C-alpha cells in the first residue's frame, strides 16, 4: 500500500512498477474518474504520432478561435 507524503507524493510499490514497466525517470499521466479512482498511465514517446493525420486543417479560423471553441 502506498502512503501520500506531505508534498502529495506517492511511492508506488516495486511490483506494480515492474508490472507496468515504469522505471525511474519515466513520464506518467494521472487521471481521476467520477468515482475518485486515480489511474496512472506511462507515457510512451511517439505513441500518438499520426493519430490526427486524417483531420483536415480549417484555415478559416485562427488557432485562438479554435481554442475558444474547444472551451465552450
Secondary structure by P-SEA (a helix, b strand, c coil): cccccccccccccaaaaaaacccccbbbbbbbcccbbbbbbbbbccccccccccccccccccaaaaaaaaac
